[in-house]
Amino acid sequence: MFGKTPRESENQDQFNFPNVNIQSDRPGEIYQESQDTVLQSEPEKSELVANVEKISRIISPYFIVLIGLALYDSNFFIGLILIVTGILYLLKVSTKDIAKAWDWVKDTLGIGKD
């Protein structure tokens, strides 16, 4: 680019990188080999993603509770919300469970009866 011309290798057939196919008379075989390599690497990636997701499911509620505890002194409301959210996530409480509990509380107190 800046006045220098790129050097051409004296013998291109002499140096080959590993796992790099140079075009030959059989393009079908080259395509098939590269396709096999891609298909073999995909299950490894999905296993890695699955493992990261499992670890994330385990660690995230504890992280939420710790952040809530750190914020509890400076901002009571946000800290309390994060602590409660993390504990409910650890106990695997769903929104359906919360809705059932809320309905039970309303029925017990007699609120909402028409």
C-alpha positions in Angstrom: 0.0 0.0 0.0 2.6 2.7 0.9 4.9 2.1 -2.0 5.9 -1.5 -1.2 4.5 -4.3 -3.2 3.4 -7.5 -1.3 5.9 -10.3 -1.5 4.8 -13.5 -3.2 5.9 -16.8 -1.7 8.4 -18.6 -3.9 6.7 -21.9 -3.5 3.0 -21.9 -2.5 2.7 -25.7 -2.3 5.5 -26.0 0.2 3.8 -24.4 3.2 0.3 -25.5 4.3 -1.4 -24.5 7.5 -3.0 -27.4 9.4 -6.7 -27.9 8.8 -6.6 -25.5 5.8 -7.6 -27.0 2.4 -6.2 -25.5 -0.7 -8.6 -25.7 -3.7 -7.9 -28.8 -5.8 -9.5 -30.6 -8.6 -12.1 -32.0 -6.2 -14.1 -29.1 -4.7 -16.9 -31.5 -3.5 -14.5 -33.3 -1.1 -13.2 -30.0 0.3 -16.8 -28.8 0.9 -17.7 -32.0 2.6 -14.7 -32.0 4.9 -15.4 -28.4 6.0 -19.0 -29.2 6.6 -18.1 -32.2 8.8 -15.8 -30.0 10.8 -18.5 -27.5 11.5 -21.0 -30.2 12.4 -18.6 -31.8 14.8 -17.9 -28.5 16.6 -21.6 -27.6 17.2 -22.3 -30.2 19.9 -19.3 -29.1 21.9 -20.6 -25.5 21.9 -24.1 -26.6 22.9 -22.6 -28.6 25.8 -20.6 -25.6 26.9 -23.7 -23.4 26.7 -25.7 -25.9 28.7 -23.0 -26.1 31.4 -22.9 -22.3 31.7 -26.6 -22.1 31.9 -26.7 -24.7 34.7 -24.0 -22.8 36.6 -25.8 -19.5 36.1 -29.0 -21.0 37.5 -27.2 -22.0 40.6 -25.2 -18.8 41.2 -27.6 -16.1 40.1 -30.0 -16.2 43.1 -27.1 -16.0 45.6 -25.7 -13.1 43.6 -29.1 -11.3 43.7 -29.3 -11.8 47.5 -25.8 -10.5 48.0 -26.4 -7.4 46.0 -29.6 -6.9 47.9 -27.7 -7.1 51.2 -25.1 -4.6 50.0 -27.8 -2.2 48.9 -29.9 -2.7 52.1 -28.1 0.0 54.1 -28.1 2.7 51.4 -31.5 2.0 49.8 -33.8 -0.1 52.0 -36.6 -0.6 49.5 -34.5 -1.8 46.5 -32.3 -4.0 48.8 -35.4 -5.6 50.3 -36.9 -6.3 46.9 -33.7 -7.9 45.7 -33.4 -10.0 48.9 -36.9 -11.3 48.6 -36.6 -12.0 44.9 -33.4 -14.0 45.4 -34.9 -16.0 48.3 -38.1 -16.7 46.3 -35.9 -17.8 43.3 -33.9 -20.1 45.6 -37.1 -21.7 47.0 -38.4 -22.1 43.4 -41.5 -20.2 44.1 -43.4 -19.4 40.9 -45.9 -16.6 40.1 -48.7 -19.2 40.2 -47.8 -20.0 43.8 -47.7 -16.3 44.7 -51.2 -15.9 43.1 -52.6 -18.8 45.0 -51.2 -17.4 48.3 -52.6 -14.0 47.5 -56.1 -15.5 46.8 -55.9 -17.4 50.1 -55.0 -14.2 52.0 -57.9 -12.4 50.3 -60.4 -15.2 51.1 -59.2 -15.5 54.7 -59.6 -11.7 55.3 -62.9 -11.6 53.4 -61.6 -9.1 50.8 -62.8 -9.3 47.3 -66.0 -11.2 48.0 -68.9 -9.8 46.0 
